[in-house]
Amino acid sequence: DYLDNGNNKMAIQQADKLLKKHKDLHCAKVLKAIGLQRTGKQDEAYALAQEVAALEPTDDNSLQALTILYREMHRPELVTKLYEAAVKKVPNSEEYHSHLFMAYARVGEYKKMQQAGMALYKIVPKNPYYFWSVMSLIMQSISAQDEHLSKTMFLPLAERMVEKMVKEDKIEAEAEVELYYMILERLEKYKEALDVVRGKLGEKLTSELQSRENKCMAMYKKLCRWPECNALSRRLLLKNSDDWQFYITYFDSVFQLIDESWTPPPEEEHSLEGEVHYSVEQAVKFIEERITEESQSSRPLRGPYLAQLELIRRLRHRGCNDEYKLGDPEELMFQYFKKFGDKPCCFTDLKVFVDLLPSSQYTKFVGELLGVIPLAAGPGSEAALPADIRALQQHLCVVQLSRLLGLYHAMEKQQKLTVVRELMVRYRHGLEFGKSCLKTELQFSDYYCLLAVHLLLDLWLEGEDTAVWQCLTLLEEGLSHSPSNAQFKLLLIRIYCRLGAFEPVAELYSSLDAKHIQHDTIGYLLTRYAEALGHYAAASQSCNFALRFFHSNQKDTSEYIIQAYKYGAFEKIPEFIAFRNRLNSSLHFAQVRTERMLLDLLLEANISTSLEESVKSMSLSPEEDDIPWKDLRDNRDLTVLFNWDPKDKDVSEEHRKLSLEEETLWLRIRSLTLRLVSSLPTLTHPLQPRNSEKAAENGVSSRIDTVRALLQQLEAAVDSGKKFLEQKIQYPVLGPPPTRMAGFFSNGSCQCQTSLFYLVSDIYELDTNGLEDSAEIQERIGNSFKSLVERLTDLFNKCKGDLIEVRDGTLKTHPHLLENLVFFVETISIALWVSSYCDSVLRPFKSNLQKKKKKKKESSVTMPPVFTHFLDYVTELQTLTSNVIDHIKGLEIILTALKLEELSLKDTLLLQEEKKFTKTVQGKVQSSYHHSVQEIGELLKKRLDTIKKLKI
């Protein structure tokens, strides 16, 4: 009970009391171990658990408790050993055998699962156990690296096992038929699979609607049996003329048959599935019949009307002149709008077919649509407003189409501003209809506000600086009326980040309440900017969100797989495994892992713990690269923001490819930087007398080889990055955000960091050669120190300037200065880690020299130049860092003193209620910059303290 209530300390005490009375009570020991594990004493818990496990317990309580403990320790492989021992002792226990099977399932031991399933079936001849074993064979075939082996051994064996059951007439459940179908499909025995589905076994396929028909259709397609495809889809459309997937199959098959000049065989049935349509005339007639039938039905169906447009599109695509038989697309779309215009889906339905309209007709078409909407002029407003929700939906649909057809894009600045005003009037009027809406419901007129913001974004990109503040103002106003509107929040996140303000973003993102997979698909909105804009604490937190999801996915997927076995949902098991693999090779997962470790080093290494300890606690090894470069999957959802842009302005496939390439290049640079930093502690080694046992140093010399190899890779990655940036790619404003790579190159951080790692190689050389005959190396090191100080000073100069300035009564932010400051902090941290390595090499040299000095009792033992170089370098680093800290203090004072109230919101377009939101927005941006500067300043002060310790 105490464990269930989270009172772990009491649980441990109670277990101790019990153990005093009965010192061999296994279960009490394990419960105590669970308490210890949950209070952070992992080692004690593990020792106690192993003590019990060594006794091979067979009582159910101990086994269950140990299973829970091992699961919490993330050691599922120990559960298998536990039940292997239990099964040996109690060989006829159905329960222990099935627990053993599930334990193997958790760790993916398919071969052992197959054996465990058969052992179970021998004890208790139940069908599910037999089919567990069959499924485990399929899993072996899926996971086999060698496809030939999978098709010649595992799958045929599975097929024979099922055939045995079919012959003995022992097939009982639908899941067993599904499994048989799955095996035949994977063996590409489509004809046999079709016979199974159409035969007596197929009658068991009842749980899903049209399960049998869908499977038949899939097999007909694989076998290219187009007559059957056509007849079956035709038959299904007669049953339900609104099922879109069958229209697609119907059209596909009609045109395949036309291309093959197929004609029905004389005297016989057309096909196994009945009558076949094999000409355009028949298709046209069939669709017209569906429309006639629809007009008599009680519920309006969209399918037949959209099928008509789809058929026109296909005929046009083939260059046929038969489309006239179906009517004029413009007229058909107009009629469709009259029928379904008040449904929110009307826009998305028509969006697919707008390219059937000639561009010269766009304005006329939109005018016709507006003509059929019942609008009445409101009191005192020049715009004609809808009187009810239906008219509002229709009008919204037309406005969305106008944006999609590019009518708004073609306007002049003044016209655009007029449209923005009109849209906002309509938005506010529409709020009347949503007064009874709950907080969690969206307002009917929200899209008006979004469309107005999109127009303002166009103006901003055209160089109109005030437009972006208006965007934020309108979105904040929209959000106050519709607090659950995810689109408002996502757009606010993107715009605040573009302006360099991260503070409001964290709250907006958490209010989105992203669930499960969304941490991978939209998490990039958060992690891309948090650290880049100097919000280190928020960056740590956002990385943790994402990592928690990725790590729990490992554990959860095993549980899903086990449930799928229990309930016989075999076809889901390969899907779960593919899902897990897709997440493990997620680009976002790799980025978050790398950035999180770099961030931890930045915040802690040589501040609260030594670099060596930090690297050790992360189990970082410079030799190992754990990123699956070849299999990286881009799971980002780049269309999460609604968009009504025409195709040429929208996010294209090309943008996706380029963005993935850019993200991968940047990840490679970051990952190599991390590995190079983690190699620094491995180079410091206890110095033995020179030339003694060279072998002892081999470990270290191979490590410097690692560093040099990584440096070469970094150079290559940087070159690829520069080549990529030469293309000067511009993503759409709502498309993928660009990486930090361009800033990293242009502000000089890249050159600084690379030369720091080259310096490591030189210092190592000095370390191995000694001070005597190394004048050339010492000079090289001295020159490196000098050029590094110059480069760091240059980088600092690129950080100078106001972060926020007021120009002509408008606020202007300079996020690139903030990003440069963040890069400066990172580069200076790397410089310090490299300096402490220099320090560790030079200190022993100095003490040796001083010993010599004492021995020789000479007053002047000449100090090698490298010491002076190093001391000068450290002093200059200290001065530079102090200067930056002073600069940051200056920025803080300016930011605090900025009086935003005095900004003349001269834009007469702003209404009184909007001014209130504008102040909020500008306040949020100011506060966010202030916060960034404070966090950067705090971190630099800590770094300054570490520099002061670097005096040899």
C-alpha positions, 0 to 999 in steps of 0.5 A, spaced: 500 500 500 505 504 501 508 503 495 502 504 491 501 511 495 508 513 493 510 513 500 517 509 499 520 510 505 515 507 509 515 501 505 522 500 506 521 501 514 515 496 513 519 491 509 525 491 514 520 490 520 517 484 516 525 481 514 527 482 522 521 476 523 522 472 517 529 474 514 528 469 508 521 472 506 523 473 498 517 478 497 519 483 502 526 483 500 523 485 493 518 490 495 524 493 499 528 493 493 522 497 489 522 502 495 530 503 494 529 504 487 524 509 487 528 513 492 534 513 488 538 508 491 539 504 484 545 500 486 542 497 493 536 495 490 539 491 484 544 488 489 538 486 493 534 484 487 539 479 485 540 476 491 533 474 491 533 472 483 539 468 485 535 463 489 530 462 483 524 463 486 517 460 484 512 464 488 508 468 484 508 474 488 516 475 488 516 474 481 511 479 479 514 484 484 521 483 481 518 484 474 515 490 476 522 492 479 526 490 473 521 494 468 523 500 472 530 499 472 529 499 464 532 492 464 527 487 461 532 482 459 533 480 467 525 478 467 527 473 461 532 469 466 527 470 472 522 466 468 527 461 465 529 459 471 521 458 474 519 454 468 525 449 469 522 448 476 515 448 474 515 445 467 507 445 467 505 452 469 501 455 463 502 462 467 509 461 467 510 459 460 506 465 458 510 470 462 516 467 459 513 468 452 511 475 454 518 477 457 522 474 450 517 479 446 519 485 451 526 484 448 525 482 441 527 475 442 523 472 436 527 465 436 526 464 443 518 466 442 517 461 437 520 456 442 516 458 448 510 458 444 510 451 442 512 449 449 506 452 451 501 449 446 504 442 448 502 443 455 495 447 453 493 445 446 490 452 445 490 455 438 492 462 440 499 459 443 500 456 436 499 462 432 503 466 437 509 461 435 507 462 427 507 470 428 514 469 432 516 466 425 514 472 421 517 477 426 524 473 425 523 474 417 521 481 418 527 482 422 532 478 418 537 482 414 537 477 409 531 477 405 532 471 401 533 467 408 526 470 410 523 468 404 526 461 403 526 459 410 521 463 415 515 464 411 514 458 408 515 454 415 510 459 418 505 457 411 506 450 413 504 451 420 498 454 418 496 450 413 497 444 417 491 447 422 487 449 416 487 441 413 485 439 420 480 444 420 482 447 427 482 455 424 477 458 429 478 466 430 479 471 425 486 473 427 488 466 425 485 468 418 488 475 418 495 471 419 494 466 414 493 472 409 499 476 412 504 470 410 501 469 403 501 476 402 509 477 404 510 471 400 507 474 394 502 468 393 497 473 391 493 468 388 492 463 394 491 469 398 485 471 394 482 464 394 483 464 402 479 471 402 474 469 397 473 462 400 470 459 406 475 462 411 474 469 408 467 468 412 471 469 418 473 476 416 467 480 420 470 485 425 472 491 420 467 494 415 468 491 408 474 487 410 473 482 405 472 487 400 478 491 401 483 485 401 480 482 395 481 489 392 488 489 394 490 482 391 486 484 385 491 490 384 497 486 385 495 481 380 493 487 375 486 484 374 483 490 372 476 487 370 475 485 377 477 491 380 472 495 376 466 491 377 468 490 385 469 498 386 462 499 382 458 494 386 461 497 392 459 504 390 452 502 388 452 500 395 455 507 398 456 512 393 460 517 398 466 512 399 471 516 395 477 510 395 472 506 391 471 512 386 479 512 385 479 505 384 474 505 379 477 511 375 484 507 375 481 501 373 477 504 367 483 507 364 487 501 365 482 497 361 481 503 356 489 503 355 489 495 354 483 495 349 479 490 354 473 487 351 468 483 355 469 475 353 463 473 349 457 468 352 461 469 359 460 473 365 465 479 365 469 478 371 469 474 377 465 480 381 460 481 375 459 487 370 465 491 368 465 498 365 471 499 360 469 506 356 469 513 358 461 513 356 460 508 361 464 511 366 460 518 365 453 515 365 455 511 371 457 518 375 451 521 372 446 516 375 450 516 382 448 524 382 441 523 380 440 518 385 444 522 390 439 528 388 433 523 391 436 521 397 435 524 404 442 526 406 446 530 401 452 526 399 459 530 396 462 524 393 458 523 386 459 531 385 466 531 387 467 524 382 464 528 377 470 533 377 475 528 378 473 525 372 474 531 368 480 532 371 483 525 369 480 526 362 484 533 361 490 530 364 489 524 358 488 530 353 481 527 351 476 531 349 470 528 352 470 532 358 464 536 355 460 531 356 460 532 364 459 539 363 463 546 365 468 545 371 466 552 373 459 551 373 459 545 377 464 548 382 459 553 383 453 548 383 457 545 388 458 551 392 451 552 392 449 546 395 455 545 400 458 552 401 456 552 408 460 546 410 467 548 413 469 542 408 467 546 402 474 549 401 478 543 402 474 539 397 474 545 392 481 546 393 483 540 389 480 542 383 481 549 382 487 548 377 481 546 372 479 554 372 483 558 367 486 564 371 482 569 367 476 567 370 478 567 377 475 574 379 469 572 375 468 566 379 469 569 386 464 574 384 459 569 382 460 565 389 459 572 393 453 573 389 449 567 392 451 569 399 445 572 403 449 578 406 446 584 409 449 591 410 450 592 418 448 598 422 454 604 421 458 599 417 460 599 410 461 591 409 455 587 408 455 582 413 452 575 414 446 574 418 447 567 420 452 562 421 451 558 414 452 565 411 458 566 415 461 559 413 459 560 405 463 567 406 469 564 409 469 559 404 469 564 398 475 568 402 479 562 403 478 561 395 480 568 394 487 567 397 488 560 394 487 563 387 492 569 389 487 575 388 490 577 395 497 576 393 496 581 387 494 587 391 497 593 392 499 595 399 493 600 401 488 595 398 491 589 402 490 594 408 483 595 407 482 588 406 485 586 413 480 592 416 474 588 413 476 581 415 477 584 422 470 587 422 467 581 419 471 577 425 469 581 430 461 581 428 462 573 427 464 573 435 456 574 436 454 567 433 459 564 438 457 567 445 455 561 447 461 557 445 465 553 451 472 555 452 475 549 449 471 551 442 473 555 436 469 561 434 466 561 428 469 567 425 477 565 427 479 564 420 477 571 418 483 573 423 488 568 421 487 570 414 488 578 416 494 576 419 497 572 413 495 578 409 499 582 414 505 577 414 505 578 406 506 586 407 512 584 413 516 580 408 515 586 403 519 590 408 513 593 412 516 593 419 509 595 423 505 589 419 509 584 424 506 588 430 499 588 427 500 580 426 501 579 433 496 584 436 491 581 432 493 574 434 493 575 441 486 578 440 484 572 437 487 568 442 483 572 448 476 570 444 478 563 442 483 560 448 484 553 445 485 555 437 492 551 436 493 555 429 493 562 433 498 559 438 502 556 433 503 562 428 504 566 435 510 562 436 513 562 429 512 570 429 515 571 436 521 566 434 522 570 428 523 577 432 527 573 437 523 573 443 522 566 446 519 567 453 512 568 451 513 561 446 514 557 452 507 558 455 504 558 448 507 551 447 505 548 453 498 551 453 498 547 446 498 541 450 502 537 445 501 529 446 505 523 445 508 523 437 507 531 437 513 532 441 517 529 435 512 532 429 512 539 432 517 539 437 522 543 433 518 549 433 521 550 441 527 546 440 530 550 434 529 557 438 530 556 445 537 556 446 539 560 440 535 566 443 539 565 450 533 562 454 538 556 457 533 554 462 527 553 458 532 550 452 533 545 458 526 544 459 524 543 452 529 538 450 527 534 457 520 534 454 522 531 447 527 526 450 522 523 455 517 522 450 523 518 446 525 514 451 518 512 454 517 510 447 522 504 447 518 502 453 511 503 451 512 500 444 514 493 448 507 493 452 503 495 445 506 489 442 504 484 448 497 487 448 497 485 440 499 478 442 494 477 447 488 480 443 491 476 437 491 483 433 497 480 429 497 485 423 499 491 428 505 488 431 510 489 425 506 496 425 508 497 432 516 495 431 516 500 424 513 505 429 519 504 434 524 504 429 522 510 425 522 514 432 529 511 434 532 514 427 528 521 428 532 527 426 529 531 431 531 525 437 538 526 434 538 533 434 535 534 441 540 529 444 546 532 441 544 539 443 542 537 450 549 534 451 552 541 449 547 545 453 549 541 459 556 542 458 555 549 457 551 550 463 556 545 468 562 543 465 568 547 469 563 551 473 559 546 478 563 539 475 569 538 472 569 537 464 571 530 465 566 528 470 560 532 466 563 527 460 563 521 464 556 522 467 553 523 460 557 516 458 560 520 452 565 517 448 569 521 442 570 514 438 562 513 438 557 516 433 550 514 435 546 517 430 543 513 424 546 518 419 543 513 413 536 512 416 535 519 419 527 520 418 525 527 418 518 526 422 517 534 422 510 536 420 511 542 416 504 543 414 502 544 421 500 551 420 494 552 416 495 556 409 491 558 403 497 560 399 497 558 391 502 552 390 507 557 387 508 560 394 507 554 399 512 549 402 514 544 396 517 537 396 523 541 394 523 545 400 522 539 405 528 536 401 533 542 402 531 543 409 532 536 411 539 536 408 540 543 411 538 540 418 543 534 417 549 538 415 548 542 421 547 536 426 553 533 423 557 540 425 554 540 432 555 532 433 562 533 431 563 539 436 560 535 441 565 529 440 571 534 440 569 537 446 568 530 450 575 528 447 579 533 451 579 530 458 581 523 455 588 527 452 590 529 459 594 523 462 598 522 468 605 524 466 611 518 466 618 520 466 619 521 458 621 516 454 619 510 459 615 505 456 612 508 450 607 503 450 603 506 456 602 512 452 599 508 446 592 509 449 593 517 449 596 517 442 591 513 439 586 518 442 590 524 439 589 520 432 581 520 434 581 528 435 585 529 428 580 524 425 574 528 428 577 535 426 578 532 419 571 530 419 569 537 422 572 541 416 569 537 411 562 538 414 563 545 414 565 545 407 559 542 405 555 547 410 558 553 406 557 550 399 549 549 401 549 556 404 551 558 397 544 556 394 541 562 398 535 558 399 529 562 402 523 558 405 516 560 405 515 564 411 511 559 414 515 553 412 521 550 415 525 555 420 532 555 417 538 552 422 543 556 426 548 554 420 548 561 417 550 565 423 555 560 425 559 561 419 558 569 418 559 571 425 566 567 425 564 562 431 566 557 426 573 559 425 574 560 432 572 553 434 575 550 429 582 553 430 581 552 438 581 544 436 587 545 432 590 548 438 589 542 442 593 538 437 599 543 437 599 543 445 599 535 445 605 535 440 608 540 445 606 535 451 610 529 447 616 533 445 618 536 451 620 544 452 627 543 450 627 542 442 620 545 441 621 552 439 617 552 432 611 549 436 611 554 441 612 559 436 606 556 432 602 556 439 603 563 441 601 565 434 595 561 435 593 564 441 594 571 438 589 570 432 584 567 437 584 573 441 583 577 435 578 572 432 574 572 439 574 580 439 571 580 432 566 575 434 564 580 440 564 586 435 559 582 431 554 582 438 554 590 439 548 594 437 541 595 440 537 589 441 531 593 440 530 600 437 525 605 436 525 607 429 520 612 426 515 610 432 516 603 430 519 598 434 525 594 431 528 587 434 535 585 432 535 577 433 541 576 430 545 580 435 542 575 440 544 569 436 551 572 436 552 573 443 549 566 444 555 563 439 560 568 443 558 564 450 559 557 447 565 559 443 568 562 449 566 556 453 570 552 448 576 556 449 576 555 456 576 548 456 581 548 451 585 553 456 584 548 462 587 542 457 593 547 456 594 549 463 594 541 465 600 540 460 604 546 462 603 546 469 607 540 470 613 543 466 613 549 470 614 545 476 619 541 473 623 547 471 622 550 478 625 544 481 631 544 476 632 552 478 632 550 486 637 544 484 642 549 480 641 554 485 641 559 479 637 565 479 636 565 472 633 559 468 630 562 462 623 561 462 620 558 455 616 563 451 610 558 451 609 560 458 608 568 457 604 566 451 599 562 455 599 568 460 598 573 456 592 569 452 589 568 459 589 575 461 586 577 454 581 572 455 579 575 462 579 582 459 575 580 453 570 577 457 569 582 462 568 587 457 562 583 454 559 582 461 560 590 461 556 590 454 551 586 457 550 590 463 549 596 458 544 592 454 540 590 460 540 598 462 537 600 455 532 594 455 529 596 462 529 604 460 526 603 454 519 606 455 514 603 450 508 607 452 511 613 449 511 609 442 506 613 438 502 608 435 500 613 430 497 607 425 490 610 425 488 603 423 489 600 430 482 601 434 482 602 442 482 595 444 487 593 439 492 598 442 491 594 449 494 588 445 499 591 442 502 594 449 502 587 451 505 584 445 511 589 445 511 588 453 512 581 452 518 582 447 521 587 451 521 582 457 523 576 453 530 580 451 531 582 458 531 575 460 535 573 455 540 578 456 540 576 464 541 569 463 547 570 458 550 575 463 549 570 469 553 564 465 558 569 462 560 571 470 561 564 471 565 563 466 569 569 468 570 566 475 573 559 471 578 564 467 581 567 473 583 560 476 587 559 470 594 562 472 599 557 472 
